[in-house]
Amino acid sequence: MKNILVPTDFSPQAENALRVAAQLARKHQSEIYLLHMLELPMQLIDPIQGESHNLPEALFFMKLAHQHFAKIMAKPFLNGIKVHETVEFHRAFDGIMDISQEKNCDLIVMGSHGISGLREMFIGSNTEKVVRYSEIPVLVIKNDIPEFEVENFIFATDANPENVHTLFKAEEFAKTIQAKLHLLFVNTPNNFLTSENALENLKDFTSRSKHPHEIHIYNDVSVEKGILNFAARMDAGLIGISTHGRKGLAHFFNGSISEDLVNHANRPVVTFKI
């Protein structure tokens, strides 16, 4: 975890994400790329395409952004951490994707404005697009977390062998943050498997795993509620899920889980692209 990208709009939610990123950076000697996207009309930033007298307005917004950066950089939780201040004139989503590749980032940490679940967290936002298409893990932070110490990390799966690479990503992440990995399969009435069959599928799914983990089969009325209830039972510090780039968040596990996966769960969520 050498480089961590933290997009910011200078909101309290973005600062919550930065606090977590700072804790990770301090532990792993990482550098943070703090990115603010100025989504301005082209005529404000390109005199060739607009009136040249609009340029001072663009410079004003740039200066305002740097003032916000100065306040953030003075925060005590960033002491001793190398933070790169980056302001770009881009659409936010495009800029986040470009910078994450340009700077060889290993993780994106984003704040969430949502208060009740993944639908509010992602849908209609740049976060939803980032977690859908990012090739690197995206850690979404909903609340202020003074100490990001994850003891139990739950990775929910349907044990589809085609998606085993997401398990390897989750294992690597668990190893990085020194968390105990819990592999979770939720059994539901609509897609019922006997415990024996479910366990067999999970053993096949993890046959190439080299990271310590515990396997859990949990029965509930829906996959979403099963993950929530199991996470509450384990007091999980982090929930891991996979997302399909083409289908988006509404199609976790081949369409079986909705965006309401962590509804009312005030827990961090990390996503891995299928």
Sequence and secondary structure as in RCSB ss.txt:
>XXXX:A:sequence
MKNILVPTDFSPQAENALRVAAQLARKHQSEIYLLHMLELPMQLIDPIQGESHNLPEALFFMKLAHQHFAKIMAK
PFLNGIKVHETVEFHRAFDGIMDISQEKNCDLIVMGSHGISGLREMFIGSNTEKVVRYSEIPVLVIKNDIPEFEV
ENFIFATDANPENVHTLFKAEEFAKTIQAKLHLLFVNTPNNFLTSENALENLKDFTSRSKHPHEIHIYNDVSVEK
GILNFAARMDAGLIGISTHGRKGLAHFFNGSISEDLVNHANRPVVTFKI
>XXXX:A:secstr
  EEEEE  SSHHHHHHHHHHHHHHHHHT EEEEEEE    HHHH TTTS GGGHHHHHHHHHHHHHHHHHHHT 
GGGTT  EEEEEE S HHHHHHHHHHHTT SEEEEE   SSSHHHHHTTSHHHHHHHH SS EEEE S  S    
SEEEEE    GGGHHHHHHHHHHHHHHT EEEEEEEEBTTB   HHHHHHHHHHHTTT  S EEEEEEE SSHHH
HHHHHHHHHT SEEEEEEBTTTBGGGHHHHTB TTTTTT  S EEEEE 
